[in-house]
Amino acid sequence: MAINLKIQLAPHNKRGLLLANPVMTASGTFGYGTEYEHLFDIQKLGAIVCKGTTLQPREGNPQPRIVETASGMLNSIGWQNIGIEALIKQKAPIWAKWRVPVIVNIAGKTINEYAKLAARLDGVKGIGGLEVNISCPNVKAGGVEFGADAKSAAKVTTAVRKATSLPVIMKLTPTTNDIVGIARAVAEAGADGVCLINTLKGMAIDVKTRKPVLGNIFGGLSGPAIKPVALAMVYQVAEAVNIPIIGCGGITTATDALEVIMAGATAVEIGTANFSNPRAPMDILEGLKKYLRKENVQDIRQLIGVARRGSLHSPSL
Ligand SMILES: Cc1cc2nc3c(=O)[nH]c(=O)nc-3n(C[C@H](O)[C@H](O)[C@H](O)COP(=O)(O)O)c2cc1C
């Protein structure tokens, strides 16, 4: 049976963002894509989201910056990256030759910085879209401070929207009690899609030294432990907005990806799973194909949101 895995991530954008399949990699867990080329055919992925990029290069937070937790990890990388100019010079020309679209994750300390980043990337060959990180818990200024309420999230969205014609995906934080309000606000401000979720703020303490483990004290919790949180947020937001949702958070297997799609996500991002299995995105893609064939589902889009109350799709298919 011929199956369709293609999805459109930016249906309301003139350029559009057509993906060969819904399996993407999450920012900060897959470098610039080039690092994984020797491990598998990364061109087969739906899309690659690169490491969070700022106007200036950044060294990030003090070490240690990573610690394993029960069913997940904490990280406090703190936006270590090569900066926008090096990205345009060194990475974009490589991406321009790829079949797989690359989405640049951007992060700023002020609304103006977000706008500058978006304007600078507009029209650069090799860049398929922007993912705007307003949800990082590991930096002192910027990040989650913009994502925690609907008004400021909308302000960043408006500024980025004005600065670029590229598809704009707003990446939201789970650290709020108003995920639906924030998603609605960014959709109304012109976002082409939303990605949820980023990490949850957490910490670890070493009982021998009696001190916090991470150099930054706090970090972002990710991995299987946060999947139920992501799932609930995708489900709630899917009922409230009509732009595509990218589900992210703890997705480790094809079954996880299917759950998130059934909750209402059009695509999924694989993050922490890449650290324990660098082929995870490929394995998940293969698993999705297998499921569709076995269940006689011709088009992955038939599964989007089927688990929701009042879903238009028949749950039995
Ligand atoms: C080491 C590490 C670095 C990350 N860096 C970024 C980043 O630069 N920008 C961003 O938006 N999210 C970043 N994230 C968050 C992930 O993209 C993802 O939203 C989060 O980890 C939840 O997904 P997961 O449980 O599959 O990892 C990072 C996560 C990890 C573990």
The ligand as an SDF file (V2000), in Angstrom:
LIG
                    3D

 31 33  0  0  0  0  0  0  0  0999 V2000
   21.1660   19.7010   25.5570 C   0  0  0  0  0  0  0  0  0  0  0  0
   19.9360   20.4340   25.1330 C   0  0  0  0  0  0  0  0  0  0  0  0
   20.0480   21.6610   24.4720 C   0  0  0  0  0  0  0  0  0  0  0  0
   18.9160   22.3580   24.0770 C   0  0  0  0  0  0  0  0  0  0  0  0
   19.0430   23.5480   23.4020 N   0  0  0  0  0  0  0  0  0  0  0  0
   17.9370   24.2090   22.9540 C   0  0  0  0  0  0  0  0  0  0  0  0
   18.0470   25.4080   22.1990 C   0  0  0  0  0  0  0  0  0  0  0  0
   19.1450   25.8970   21.9070 O   0  0  0  0  0  0  0  0  0  0  0  0
   16.9020   26.0250   21.7890 N   0  0  0  0  0  0  0  0  0  0  0  0
   15.6500   25.4970   22.0800 C   0  0  0  0  0  0  0  0  0  0  0  0
   14.6290   26.0890   21.6820 O   0  0  0  0  0  0  0  0  0  0  0  0
   15.5230   24.3390   22.7680 N   0  0  0  0  0  0  0  0  0  0  0  0
   16.6220   23.6970   23.2090 C   0  0  0  0  0  0  0  0  0  0  0  0
   16.4870   22.5090   23.9040 N   0  0  0  0  0  0  0  0  0  0  0  0
   15.1330   21.9670   24.1600 C   0  0  0  0  0  0  0  0  0  0  0  0
   14.7670   20.8840   23.1600 C   0  0  0  0  0  0  0  0  0  0  0  0
   14.7870   21.3660   21.8400 O   0  0  0  0  0  0  0  0  0  0  0  0
   13.3800   20.2830   23.4780 C   0  0  0  0  0  0  0  0  0  0  0  0
   12.4010   21.2900   23.3830 O   0  0  0  0  0  0  0  0  0  0  0  0
   13.3080   19.6910   24.8850 C   0  0  0  0  0  0  0  0  0  0  0  0
   14.5220   19.0540   25.2090 O   0  0  0  0  0  0  0  0  0  0  0  0
   12.1640   18.7050   25.0470 C   0  0  0  0  0  0  0  0  0  0  0  0
   12.2590   17.6330   24.1340 O   0  0  0  0  0  0  0  0  0  0  0  0
   12.9630   16.2160   24.4900 P   0  0  0  0  0  0  0  0  0  0  0  0
   12.3760   15.7500   25.7790 O   0  0  0  0  0  0  0  0  0  0  0  0
   12.6640   15.3250   23.3330 O   0  0  0  0  0  0  0  0  0  0  0  0
   14.4180   16.5020   24.6240 O   0  0  0  0  0  0  0  0  0  0  0  0
   17.6230   21.8080   24.3330 C   0  0  0  0  0  0  0  0  0  0  0  0
   17.5190   20.5710   24.9860 C   0  0  0  0  0  0  0  0  0  0  0  0
   18.6400   19.8740   25.3860 C   0  0  0  0  0  0  0  0  0  0  0  0
   18.4720   18.5630   26.0740 C   0  0  0  0  0  0  0  0  0  0  0  0
  1  2  1  0
  2  3  1  0
  2 30  2  0
  3  4  2  0
  4  5  1  0
  4 28  1  0
  5  6  2  0
  6  7  1  0
  6 13  1  0
  7  8  2  0
  7  9  1  0
  9 10  1  0
 10 11  2  0
 10 12  1  0
 12 13  2  0
 13 14  1  0
 14 15  1  0
 14 28  1  0
 15 16  1  0
 16 17  1  0
 16 18  1  0
 18 19  1  0
 18 20  1  0
 20 21  1  0
 20 22  1  0
 22 23  1  0
 23 24  1  0
 24 25  2  0
 24 26  1  0
 24 27  1  0
 28 29  2  0
 29 30  1  0
 30 31  1  0
M  END
$$$$
